[in-house]
Amino acid sequence: MSKTNVLVVEDESIVSKDIQQSLKKLGYNVVGAASTGERAFELAMSESPDIILMDIMLKGSINGIETAERIKKELHIPVVYLTAYADEATLSKAKITEPYGYIIKPFKEVDLHTSIEMALYKYIKEREVLKERDLFYSLIEGKDIKESKDFIFVKSKNRLIKIKTMDIYYVEALKDYVVINTLETRYTVHSTMKDIVSKISDDQFIRVHRSFIVRVDKIAAIEYPNLHLEKDKKTIPIGGSYKDDLMNRLNLV
């Protein structure tokens, strides 16, 4: 496993060296050290650290809070504040930049380690949520249609679950909801049959009833007015207006 790369931003030379030594003892890789906000931004751009330890009170034209705000906006690198100042005014200004941690000097190595690991965990989880959200929106907006026909995402217990369409046996309409059925799991989502039809492949699925869509290759037998699915042994009704379409899709001999 590769080491976590850390950038140290501290204007007191002795304190900076002490922090760097502690980081190395804890197994982190120090990619650079800066004493001003301007230099911190330059190193953040060139070194792309995994996380930045940022002193709030820096010498120079911009302080640590202003530097962190710019880094967040332009580079999206998590920042943990290091400061000896814990007054309400400082905290209020610091909170606006939404840091991933806040360590009060003097601190122990265990505090440093805990804060870094918690910050990285929070950052990774936030990125995962954003990635899932962006993917979800792209599917809703109809982007990457070819790829989206191979799978769909459903929301279950505050998570987006990926379902391969090849694993879907049938979809059943229940008023304002639809139930997507795989062999082992049922997913109830707030949607319509029309919306489901738009997200699955026409050559793999067929609507056999106003309340049912089935995957064609999961059909095991037909005894009109019903059909039976493989393994699932589910009996699905065949609507009169859908019978001809179903017969035309089957490879009859």
Buried (B, 14 or more C-beta within 10 A) or exposed (E): EEEBBBBBBBBBEEBBEEBBEBBEEBEBEBBBBBBBBBBBBEBBEEBEBBBBBBBBBBEBEBBBBBBBBBBBEEBEBBBBBBBEBEEEEBBEBBEEBEBBBBBEBEBEEEBBBBBBBEBBEEBEEEEEEEEBEEBEEEBEEEEEEEEBBEBBBBEEEEEBEEBEBEBBBBBBBEEEEBEBBBEEEEBEBEBEBEEBBEBBEEEBBBBBBEBBBBBBEBBEEBEEEBBBBBEBEBEBBBBEEBBEEBEEBEEEE
